[in-house]
Amino acid sequence: MMRFGSEVLRQRAALNVACAYIASLGAQSESGDEKSAPRSDDRMTDRSSGFVVAVVDDDPSVLRSLEYLLESADHAVRLFTSGTALLDSGKLQEIDCLISDIDMPGMDGLDLLRLVQAARPGLPTIVVTGYPERLQRVPTLGEIKPRLFTKPFKAEELLAAVSEALRNSAA
């Protein structure tokens, strides 16, 4: 019983750290500071849930925050700084859920979603943006309507959406 309690405390502490990072993301990072970058691009963490969640965002602080948040829920995480990096990685078939920003240089998140849904129809997707008016442009792709989140968002709500998406795709 004591081990279970300490595991819950560890997960809660990790979630609190991730929530603090996400709460600080109200404005886009302009620093370009190397210290704000996630541990590495196209990096995978091994976790016990057995699910792989890919995150595509050009903001290093968002990547880092979502990496910590998803790791706290024991998901394996792949990070990409652009849609092109994800598509060029050859890892698209390995992911179980995609979280993508809309506004990115080069290929935007909407173009990425169209390409991903053509290659992997039904792949659960979650779209995040700092610009709520852009959510109206997110298309329904086949049978799948991506879940939509505006930055900053509540960590618990994003984790619930990821869990629901993974549960529904496994069914």
C-alpha positions, 0 to 999 in steps of 0.5 A, a space after each residue: 500500500 505504501 508503494 502505491 501511495 509513493 507512485 501516486 505522489 511521484 506522478 502528481 509531482 511530475 504532472 505539477 511540473 508539466 502543468 507549470 510549464 504549460 501554464 507558462 506558455 501563454 505567449 509564444 517563446 521568442 528566445 530561441 535559447 538552446 536551454 529551452 529546447 527539448 532534450 532532442 528532436 525526434 527523440 523517443 522515450 520508452 514508457 510502460 503504457 505501450 502507446 507512442 504519442 508524437 508531438 509536432 510543434 516549432 516551439 521548444 518550450 511546448 515540446 519540452 512541456 508536452 514531453 514531460 506531461 506525456 511521460 508523466 502518464 507513462 506514454 512513449 513520446 516522439 518529438 518533432 519540430 516540424 511536420 516535415 521532420 515527422 514525415 521524413 522520419 519514417 516513424 509515422 507507422 509507429 505512432 498511436 496518437 498525434 498532437 500537432 500545433 497549427 501555426 508552424 513555418 513551412 508545412 502548417 499543422 493543417 497540411 500535416 493533418 491532411 497528409 497524415 490522415 491520407 497515410 494513416 486514416 483514423 490515426 487519433 489527432 489532437 490540434 493545439 494552437 495559441 490562436 483560437 480563431 484558427 480552430 475554425 479552419 481545422 477540417 474533419 478528416 474522414 471519420 475523425 474530427 481532431 480534438 481541439 485545444 487552445 494554448 494555454 490548456 489544462 494538462 488534465 484535459 489534454 491527458 484525458 483527450 489522449 487517453 480517450 483517443 488511444 482507448 477509442 483507436 484500440 477498440 
